Each structure stands twice: as structure tokens, then as C-alpha cells.
Amino acid sequence: IVMTQTPLSLPVTPGESASISCRSSQSLLKSDDGNSYVDWYLQKPGQSPQLLLYTVSLRAPGVPDRFIGSGSGTDFTLKISRVEAEDVGVYYCMQRIEFPRTFGQGTRVEIK
Amino acid sequence: QMQLVQSGAEVKKPGASVKVSCKASGYAFTDYYIHWVRQAPGQGLEWLGWINPATAATHYSQKFQDSVTLTRDTSISTSYMELNRLTSGDTAVYYCARVAWELLGALDIWGQGTMVSVSS
């Protein structure tokens, strides 16, 4: 499954919102439970990836409610409302409906 | 505190093998699968495979089926990723990550990464 993210680079002003799109080459919807299996990770500079959202919109423990996930099937969006300086890094979507797991190319978010 | 701590950086020559360790602490090692992911310099994330520490069952990306071996030692709560027949294309940071069943299977804890450099 190919995961395609847009944009690849996203300059943002602190306090404003930002959106990242992730599109999969086939549906990530599992019919038996109704969940779409896409997760979002943030890799801050010099760090390991960290889980932000799982199964589209569920926030991992400790993740601020500024991070909002939406979508279903093949089209997904991560929205960051009120961007803060600590949100800079590369954001990846990842599908886990089938193996091999595959990631989007990453979207680099930077502060203007 | 739940964490995964990986072994240190490695420098290898082409054709050699490397074995990276990933030690779990703060949780029951055999209750959670471990996945391995790599990241070439300046590039994105690439998934290699998983191991079930309880049974040693494994599953590999077809790309790495013949070059990667995942193992574990339950007595020391450690997973291993061995990569054979190294080429310059294997130069990357290698991460282990835990599957969180409580989070519907997402990767919730990541190791700090191990840099593997392949150069003649």
C-alpha cells in the first residue's frame, strides 16, 4: 500500500492552524470492526518517532487536543490547531491494515 | 518507566553482518510484539518486520526476507535485529518499537535508534 502525503513542507505561523493530507492507494477500512488503520507519528529533530494519533483520530496518552485526526477509507488529515514552536518536525502517516507496514514520505513542519 | 534501549552505533564493511539489540524495561516483555523500522540518512521510515517475544514468531517485509533475522532472549528482555550481507544502502538508523494492544496495535514506545554505517 502506497501512502502519499501532501504537502512535503509546511511553514506555519505560531498560533495558526496547519493541515497535512495522507492518501492511501487502497482502503484502510477494516470491515469487521469499522476502524481505519492509519496512525500519525511526529519525529522531532534528532529524536525517534513518537506516536500522536492512532486509528485515524485517537490521541496517544499525553498528546494535546490541538492534534486532530479525521478521514476514512483512503483519505486522511492531520490538523494542528494553534501551532506551537514545539510542534516542529517531520510528520508521518503509517498504514497498518496489512503487511508490510508502509509510511508516507513525511511532511516537514517548520515555523515561519 | 517503560522504555526500549538500543545498542550503540556500528561501523561495518560491505558484506559483513550487524546485530542490533533492543532491551525492554518497565513492562512485561513477552506481552508485546516488537517491530523494527529503519531510516536512511535524510530519508523517511521503512518497515522491516516484527517478532512476537512470547513465541519467537516473526514476520518480515518481503524486501528483507533474506537479509534480516529477528530473534529475542526472554531471560534479559531483549530483542535483536541481525542484518546480513551489508551494502552501503543499509546505512541507516535502525529503530525498534513496541506494539501497544491497548492502543489498538499502534507503535507506542520507540527505542532511541542505532546508527549502522556501511563503508569500505
Interface residues (C-beta under 8 A of the other chain):
Chain A: N35 Y37 D39 Y41 S48 P49 Q50 L51 Y54 T55 L58 A60 Y92 M94 R96 F99 P100 R101 T102 F103 G104 Q105 G106
Chain B: H35 V37 G44 L45 E46 W47 H59 S61 Q62 K63 Y95 A97 L103 L104 G105 A106 L107 D108 W110 G111 Q112 G113
